């Protein structure tokens, strides 16, 4: 019985945190609208976590999603919207990680997304 309780406790503790995606630098000042190409992004960040479409434009998403059973969960996400020529048409960045929020990088470094 004691082993079952220990095993159950271990599963609950280990299952209390789930991480998806891959970490990436919040310094994305190297991304330039209408200049930065898909090859540049792949070189800097690797393959995207997700691909899709928004208002007919191809999108790539890079994200880190940390969810915990106890305490706060945090996410950060970079979404790139591509022009037909393969350059960045627009992008958005958001983060709830305390270091990013504390530094205010969202307001200081990144321009808002224009009309998609």
Helices and strands as residue ranges (DSSP letters): H 2-14, E 17-21, H 38-45, E 50-54, E 57-68, E 74-82, E 88-95, H 98-103, H 105-109
